[in-house]
Amino acid sequence: MQTSPRDSTKPSAAIGLDFGTTNSALAFGQRGESTLATFARTDGTRLSTFRSVLFFEAPDRGPAPPVIAGPRALERYFETGGNGRLLQSLKSFLASPLFTSTSVYGRTYTLEELVSLLLLRLRKEVEAEHGPIGGRVVMGRPVRFVSEEEGEGEGLPLTRLRKAAALAGFDDVRFEYEPVAAAHSYERTLDHDELVLVGDFGGGTSDFCLVRLGPSRRRGVLERNSAIVGTEGVGLAGDAFDGEIVRAVVAPALGAGGMFRSFMEQREIPIPPWIYERLRRWHHVSFLKSADTMRFLKELRSLALERDKIEALVHLVEDDLGPQLFTAVEGTKVALSRESSHTLAFDDPPTVLDELCHRVDFERWIATDLRAIERCIDALFDKSNVRASDVDRVFLTGGSALVPSVRAIFERRFGEDKLRGGEELTSVATGLALVADEER
């Protein structure tokens, strides 16, 4: 996808905004074409995605430094040696009524305010390059939001997202399903009508839609509601795959499955597994740093049969090394999409990992998640009364669409010749811009 210089993006361009669990992106739609905004790194290069991260650098006596967002946030976090508070995967909390606010260096931020800080900084970077973009936007939304607790349905996440967008200056918001947006991106390649299965694999959710695309829809022969045959989604994707690597490789090296000696009961007791459940989600690692939990971990360190492993765990939590650890974990997942094996390496003594991981094992670790994805696809076809043989094409997008065992699901069901992909990290944003352009 080509990007445009400042003078070629007119203020009248429609705006599509993909706020993602891991990455976000913004695109302009005009006259049936879409153009991606780009975002600067400190080395002068530009990216078509904006990392969905906030970094609050630790204040040094004086006033707190301004919050940093996007690719620069991760760069600054590593530059300072993790001296601050890094927040990521905010989208994953939108459906949880239990997460309302958090305190950062003495100031309390609601979830909506945190999301708005990220969106506002994304907006400012875009406007610095392209000029004012206005307050009207089509934003993406998953078919199913990630929710680990029983929430209040989709009304809560959409209400929160709408409020956050308004705080960032987007006061006229319409939401579109992310796989439907990706379908619009794919549709530009068509000169004939097709029934397409779209699979969008993000960081937090896997979403699907069956949609009729092509010249008939663009000419208005098919209305939007009749073009969309069905949608379905499941609240797991790339982050869940990362968590399985943590469960299988990282957690045992940090004491999971071990024992500690209880002097009161005069027996050996298994180390509580809830510690490692937190560890499987990198944005939950910081929750282990509460005063009560740290006291427990340090007491556990003195009682554990394998004290060196608990020492490594305490160091990881106490020094807020979750982002560094998960950078290594995610890198291993990405590498295993290209290679048959890869070494997961992490070196911050006493927390040191050097574990060879094989793709065949990774596929076994994520087998339960893959079955959940397959059940989601089955549910979509069942409720849509469509057979797999009716599908003309399958369009896969999102970073986890590159995982071979994910792609294999669709190869088995539809045949490799029907599969299409491309622009895995940005097709939702470009599609949202096209939707916004159509609606003007």
C-alpha positions in Angstrom: 0.0 0.0 0.0 1.4 3.3 -1.0 1.5 6.2 1.4 0.9 9.8 0.4 2.8 13.0 1.0 1.2 15.8 3.0 -0.1 17.8 0.0 -1.9 14.9 -1.6 -4.3 14.0 1.3 -7.2 16.4 1.1 -9.1 17.4 4.3 -12.2 15.9 2.7 -10.8 12.4 2.8 -12.8 9.8 4.8 -11.0 8.3 7.8 -10.8 4.6 8.8 -9.3 3.8 12.2 -8.3 0.3 13.3 -7.6 0.3 17.0 -6.0 -3.0 17.6 -4.9 -5.1 20.6 -1.2 -5.1 19.4 -1.1 -2.6 16.5 -3.3 0.3 15.3 -3.5 1.9 11.9 -5.3 4.8 10.2 -6.1 5.2 6.5 -7.7 7.8 4.2 -10.4 6.9 1.8 -11.1 9.0 -1.3 -12.8 8.2 -4.7 -12.7 4.5 -4.0 -9.0 4.4 -3.1 -7.4 4.2 0.3 -4.0 5.5 1.6 -2.3 4.5 4.8 -0.9 7.1 7.2 2.6 6.4 8.5 4.3 6.9 11.9 7.8 8.0 12.7 10.4 6.0 14.6 13.3 7.7 16.4 15.7 6.4 13.7 13.8 8.4 11.0 12.1 5.4 9.4 8.3 5.3 9.1 5.8 2.5 9.9 2.3 1.9 8.5 1.2 0.7 12.0 1.1 2.4 15.4 2.0 0.1 18.2 -0.9 0.0 20.7 1.3 0.9 23.7 1.6 3.6 26.3 4.7 4.4 28.2 4.8 6.5 31.4 8.4 7.2 32.2 9.2 7.3 35.9 9.4 10.9 37.1 12.7 12.0 38.5 11.6 14.4 41.3 10.3 17.0 38.9 7.0 16.8 37.0 6.2 13.6 35.3 7.4 13.3 31.6 4.6 13.3 29.0 3.2 9.9 28.2 4.6 8.3 25.0 2.6 6.1 22.6 3.2 4.0 19.6 6.5 2.7 18.3 8.4 5.4 20.2 6.9 4.1 23.5 8.6 0.7 23.2 11.9 2.4 22.0 11.9 4.7 25.1 11.0 1.8 27.4 14.0 -0.1 26.4 16.3 3.0 26.3 15.4 3.6 30.0 15.9 0.0 31.0 12.2 -0.3 31.8 12.2 2.7 34.1 8.5 3.4 34.0 5.1 1.9 33.4 4.3 0.3 30.1 0.7 -0.4 29.2 -0.4 -2.6 26.3 -3.4 -4.7 25.1 -5.8 -2.1 26.4 -8.4 -3.3 23.9 -8.5 -6.6 25.7 -10.0 -4.9 28.8 -12.8 -3.1 27.1 -15.4 -5.8 27.8 -14.3 -6.3 31.4 -16.4 -4.4 34.0 -13.7 -5.3 36.6 -11.1 -3.0 35.0 -12.2 0.5 35.4 -9.1 2.5 36.3 -5.4 2.2 37.3 -3.0 4.5 39.1 0.2 5.6 37.4 2.6 7.6 39.5 -0.1 9.0 41.8 -2.6 9.8 39.1 -5.7 7.7 38.4 -6.6 7.0 34.8 -9.9 5.4 33.7 -9.7 2.8 30.9 -11.3 5.3 28.5 -8.7 7.9 29.3 -5.9 5.5 28.6 -7.3 4.5 25.3 -7.9 8.1 24.4 -4.3 9.0 25.2 -3.2 6.4 22.7 -5.7 7.6 20.0 -4.9 11.2 20.6 -1.2 10.7 20.1 -1.9 8.6 17.0 -4.1 11.5 15.7 -1.4 14.1 16.4 1.2 12.2 14.5 -1.2 11.9 11.5 -2.1 15.5 11.6 1.5 16.6 11.8 2.0 14.8 8.4 -1.3 15.4 6.7 -3.0 18.3 8.4 -6.4 18.3 10.3 -8.4 15.1 9.8 -11.7 16.1 11.5 -13.9 14.2 13.9 -15.7 11.8 11.7 -14.4 8.3 11.6 -15.3 4.7 10.9 -13.7 2.5 13.6 -13.2 -1.2 13.5 -14.6 -3.6 16.1 -14.3 -7.3 16.6 -17.3 -9.6 16.1 -16.6 -10.8 19.7 -14.7 -8.7 22.2 -12.2 -10.4 24.5 -13.8 -10.8 27.9 -12.4 -13.0 30.6 -15.2 -12.2 33.0 -18.9 -12.2 32.5 -19.5 -8.7 31.3 -22.4 -6.6 30.2 -22.4 -7.6 26.6 -21.1 -5.6 23.7 -22.7 -2.4 24.9 -19.9 -1.9 27.5 -16.9 -2.1 25.1 -18.6 0.0 22.4 -19.6 2.6 24.9 -16.1 2.8 26.3 -14.5 2.9 22.9 -16.9 5.7 21.7 -16.1 7.7 24.8 -12.3 7.3 24.3 -12.6 8.3 20.7 -14.6 11.4 21.6 -11.9 12.4 24.1 -9.4 12.1 21.3 -11.4 14.4 19.1 -13.4 11.8 17.1 -16.9 12.9 18.0 -18.7 11.3 15.0 -18.0 7.5 15.2 -19.5 4.6 13.4 -18.3 1.1 14.0 -17.8 -1.7 11.4 -16.9 -5.3 11.9 -13.2 -5.8 11.3 -13.5 -8.8 9.0 -16.1 -6.8 7.0 -13.7 -4.0 6.6 -11.0 -6.4 5.5 -13.4 -7.7 2.9 -13.7 -4.2 1.4 -9.9 -4.1 1.1 -9.9 -7.5 -0.7 -12.8 -6.5 -3.0 -10.7 -3.9 -4.8 -8.9 -6.8 -6.6 -12.1 -8.3 -8.0 -13.6 -7.9 -11.5 -16.3 -10.5 -10.8 -18.7 -11.5 -8.0 -17.5 -13.9 -5.3 -18.8 -15.4 -2.0 -15.8 -14.8 0.3 -14.9 -16.1 3.7 -12.8 -13.5 5.5 -10.7 -14.5 8.5 -9.1 -11.7 10.6 -6.6 -12.9 13.2 -5.6 -10.1 15.5 -3.8 -10.0 18.8 -6.9 -10.7 21.0 -9.6 -12.0 18.7 -10.2 -14.1 15.6 -13.1 -12.9 13.6 -14.9 -14.2 10.5 -17.5 -13.1 8.0 -19.1 -14.5 4.9 -19.8 -11.8 2.4 -20.7 -11.3 -1.2 -18.3 -9.1 -3.0 -17.6 -7.7 -6.5 -19.0 -5.4 -9.2 -22.6 -6.2 -8.3 -22.2 -4.9 -4.7 -20.2 -1.8 -5.8 -22.9 -0.9 -8.3 -25.5 -1.1 -5.5 -27.2 -4.2 -6.8 -26.5 -5.8 -3.4 -27.3 -3.7 -0.3 -24.9 -3.9 2.6 -27.2 -6.0 4.7 -27.8 -8.6 2.0 -24.1 -8.6 1.0 -23.1 -9.8 4.5 -24.2 -13.4 4.8 -22.9 -13.9 8.4 -20.4 -13.0 11.0 -18.8 -14.9 13.9 -15.8 -14.5 16.3 -13.9 -16.0 19.2 -11.9 -14.2 21.8 -8.5 -15.6 21.2 -5.7 -15.2 18.6 -2.0 -14.2 18.7 -1.8 -13.3 22.4 -3.2 -16.7 23.3 -0.6 -18.4 21.1 2.1 -16.4 22.9 0.6 -17.5 26.2 0.9 -21.2 25.2 4.7 -20.7 24.6 4.9 -19.1 28.1 3.0 -22.0 29.6 5.1 -24.7 27.9 8.6 -23.2 27.9 8.9 -20.1 30.2 6.7 -21.1 33.2 8.6 -24.3 34.0 11.9 -22.4 33.9 10.4 -20.0 36.5 9.1 -22.7 38.9 5.8 -23.9 37.5 5.1 -27.4 38.5 7.5 -27.2 41.4 7.1 -27.7 45.1 7.7 -25.7 48.3 8.1 -27.0 51.8 5.5 -25.9 54.3 6.9 -25.8 57.8 3.5 -25.4 59.4 2.1 -28.5 57.7 5.4 -30.3 57.6 5.0 -31.4 54.0 5.7 -30.4 50.4 3.0 -28.5 48.6 2.7 -27.6 44.9 3.5 -24.0 43.9 0.2 -22.3 43.2 -0.6 -22.4 39.5 -2.4 -19.0 39.5 1.0 -17.2 39.5 1.7 -18.7 36.1 -1.7 -18.1 34.7 -1.0 -14.4 35.2 2.4 -14.9 33.6 0.7 -16.2 30.4 -0.7 -12.7 29.6 2.1 -10.2 29.4 -0.2 -7.3 30.3 -1.1 -9.1 33.5 2.6 -9.6 34.6 2.6 -6.2 36.2 -0.4 -7.3 38.4 1.9 -9.7 40.2 3.9 -6.7 41.5 1.3 -5.8 44.1 2.7 -5.5 47.7 0.9 -8.6 48.9 1.9 -10.8 45.9 5.6 -9.7 46.1 5.7 -10.6 49.8 4.2 -14.0 48.9 6.7 -14.6 46.1 9.7 -13.7 48.3 8.5 -16.0 51.0 8.0 -18.7 48.4 11.5 -18.1 47.2 12.9 -19.1 50.6 10.7 -22.3 50.8 10.9 -23.6 47.2 12.8 -26.7 46.5 14.1 -25.1 43.3 14.9 -21.6 44.7 16.9 -20.5 41.7 13.8 -20.7 39.5 11.7 -18.7 42.0 14.5 -16.2 42.2 14.3 -15.8 38.4 10.5 -15.3 38.7 10.9 -12.6 41.5 13.5 -10.8 39.3 11.2 -10.8 36.3 8.2 -9.4 38.3 10.1 -7.0 40.5 12.0 -5.4 37.6 9.0 -5.3 35.3 10.6 -7.4 32.6 7.3 -8.6 31.1 7.6 -6.6 27.9 11.2 -7.8 27.2 10.1 -11.4 27.9 7.2 -11.2 25.6 9.2 -9.6 22.9 11.3 -12.8 22.9 8.2 -15.0 23.1 6.5 -13.2 20.2 9.7 -13.3 18.2 9.8 -17.1 18.7 6.2 -17.4 17.5 7.0 -15.4 14.4 10.2 -17.3 13.7 8.3 -20.6 14.0 6.1 -19.5 11.2 9.1 -19.5 8.9 11.4 -22.1 10.5 11.0 -25.6 11.9 12.8 -24.6 15.1 14.0 -21.5 17.0 15.7 -20.7 20.3 13.8 -18.7 22.8 16.5 -16.6 24.3 16.2 -14.2 27.3 19.2 -13.0 29.3 18.7 -10.8 32.3 20.3 -12.6 35.2 19.1 -14.3 37.2 16.3 -14.7 34.7 18.0 -16.5 31.8 16.3 -18.6 29.1 17.9 -20.6 26.3 15.3 -23.0 25.1 15.1 -24.6 21.6 11.4 -24.7 20.4 10.2 -26.8 17.6 7.3 -25.9 15.3 5.7 -29.3 15.8 5.6 -28.8 19.5 4.2 -25.2 19.1 1.4 -26.6 17.0 0.7 -29.1 19.8 0.7 -26.4 22.4 -1.9 -24.3 20.5 -4.0 -27.3 19.4 -6.9 -26.4 21.8 -7.0 -22.8 20.5 -7.0 -24.1 16.9 -10.0 -26.3 17.7 -11.8 -23.3 19.1 -11.2 -21.4 15.9 -12.5 -24.4 13.9 -15.6 -24.5 16.0 -16.2 -20.8 15.4 -16.0 -21.4 11.6 -18.4 -24.3 11.9 -20.8 -22.1 13.8 -20.6 -19.4 11.1 -21.5 -21.9 8.3 -24.2 -23.5 10.4 -26.1 -20.3 11.2 -25.5 -18.9 7.7 -26.8 -22.1 6.0 -23.8 -22.1 3.7 -21.6 -25.0 2.7 -17.8 -24.9 2.4 -18.2 -25.8 -1.3 -20.2 -22.6 -1.9 -17.3 -20.4 -1.0 -15.4 -19.0 -4.0 -12.4 -17.5 -2.0 -10.9 -17.3 1.4 -9.2 -14.1 2.4 -7.0 -14.3 5.5 -5.5 -11.2 7.3 -3.9 -10.3 10.6 -0.5 -11.3 11.9 -1.6 -14.8 13.1 -2.9 -15.6 9.7 0.8 -16.3 8.9 1.0 -19.1 11.5 1.2 -22.3 9.3 -1.2 -24.3 11.5 -3.8 -21.6 11.3 -3.5 -21.4 7.5 -3.7 -25.3 7.4 -7.2 -25.1 8.8 -8.4 -23.4 5.7 -6.2 -25.4 3.3 -7.9 -28.6 4.5 -11.4 -27.2 4.3 -11.2 -25.1 1.1 -8.1 -26.1 -0.8 -4.9 -24.0 -1.1 -5.9 -22.5 -4.5 -8.9 -20.7 -2.9 -6.7 -18.9 -0.2 -5.7 -15.3 -0.6 -3.8 -12.9 1.8 -1.7 -9.8 1.9 -1.3 -6.6 3.9 -1.9 -8.7 7.1 -1.4 -5.8 9.5 -3.2 -3.0 7.6 -6.0 -4.5 5.4 -8.6 -3.7 8.2 -7.6 0.0 8.3 -7.6 0.4 4.5 -11.0 -1.4 4.3 -12.4 0.9 7.0 -11.4 3.9 5.0 -13.1 2.5 1.9 -16.3 1.9 4.0 -16.1 5.5 5.3 -15.6 6.8 1.7 -18.7 4.8 0.5 -20.9 6.3 3.2 -20.2 9.9 2.5 
